[in-house]
Amino acid sequence: MILKVDTLTAKQLGVNFYYAGNEVWLADRVPPESCSVMKTIEKGQSNHEHESSDR
């Protein structure tokens, strides 16, 4: 499962994001109302296999 975070909504709800380097952002907590399911990955399929099939 890939979760999509609406960062604008999360920020408006008081979430502080921290840059961890290498294009990675972290937060202590992200409210569920700012999250949605973007994709579901089939069992046995890795993220890399799924990403390459989207291209």
ABEGO torsion letter per residue (X at the ends): XBBBBBAAAAAAAGBBBBBAEGGBBBBABBBAAABBBABBBBBGBBAAAAAAAAX
